[in-house]
Amino acid sequence: MDRDTDWDGVRLHVVTGKGGTGKTTVAAALALALASGGRKVLLVEVEGRQGIAQVFDLPPLPYEERRIAVAPGGGDVYALAVDPEEAMLEYMEMFYGMRRAGRALTRMGIVDFATTVAPGFRDVLVTGKTTEAVRRKDRSGRRVYDAVVLDAPPTGRITRFLNVTQEVAGLAKVGPIKNHSELVAGVLKSPETAVHFVTLLEEMPVQETLDGITELRSAGLPSGGVFINMVRESLLPQAALDSAVKGTFDVAELALGLKAAGLADGPDDATEIAEALLEEVVEHARRTELEHRERATLAEAGAPRYELPLLADGVDLAGLYELAETMRIQGAA
């Protein structure tokens, strides 16, 4: 089921982005794209927002892997909403045989205490659950999932979230916690992982994306591609946009065109409408010019870039499939 994409060999796709860029939507569409053609993909969320359920228009997801969608060509998308408390109980049972005792500790608030005092430990728990799914094999020795997509925390926290060995260094020098974190880090820093960034063609998200990529690379973590979301097509030819920005747009000619098309009652009415339209044209031209600059800025990162359209009807299930197909056409999956 291998296919020619920009990410051949990658099994864990981590998706991050500044708030408001559509990170969860992109992660969901990427899972659909990766599953197309008969593959099995797990989509994981770790922030407790039930974002996956909202995007797929489902009831809140339980802490279990559950099939939520069929991809084009017959593939399956499963979802998992990781609960840190349940993950800790699994951890205690796995390494200490203490699941029953763990439930008692949970009632006493020890879990909250541990994850508050040592937040890096919480990240080890949720990333550990994700990387276990990446490594898991069935009885025949075949990987259970062809790929795993992780809807990760926002860009500003992504490096710390993934740099688990550093985060638990002061918590445990030896023992199961340290060994577990090293196992997790082995997956996260391997060629099987790629961390993708979601951005808009706006100054703040673009700068945060570039900073995130630099920070990630400095930590030895594998950066992936950049998904430019909600891209709007230009409504006018470049010559008209250039004229609007330079202030040389011919309002009189536009007024004549409105009159000839029967869209104005007379010369004065045509001029008034033309002047109002010119304001819209200038604003559109300036936004388009800004978007061109932000594209050029993103190119400096040297990462593959994918452009996803702004969906006129909003993001529903049909929109997710449209975004997934766009990703496949561009080689992202």
Secondary structure, DSSP 8 states (H G I E B T S, - for coil): -----TTTT--EEEEEE-TTS-HHHHHHHHHHHHHTTT-EEEEEE-SSS-HHHHHTT-S---SS-EEEEE-TTS-EEEEEE--HHHHHHHHHHHHHS-HHHHHHHHHTTHHHHHHHH-HHHHHHHHHHHHHHHHH-B-TTS-BS-SEEEEE---HHHHHHHH-HHHHTTTT-SSSHHHHHHHHHHHHHTSTTEEEEEEE-SSHHHHHHHHHHHHHHHHTT--EEEEEEEEE---SS-HHHHHHHHHT---HHHHHHHHHHTT-SSSHHHHHHHHHHHHHHHHHHHHHHHHHHHHHHHHHTT---EEEEE--TT-S-HHHHHHHHHHHHHTT--
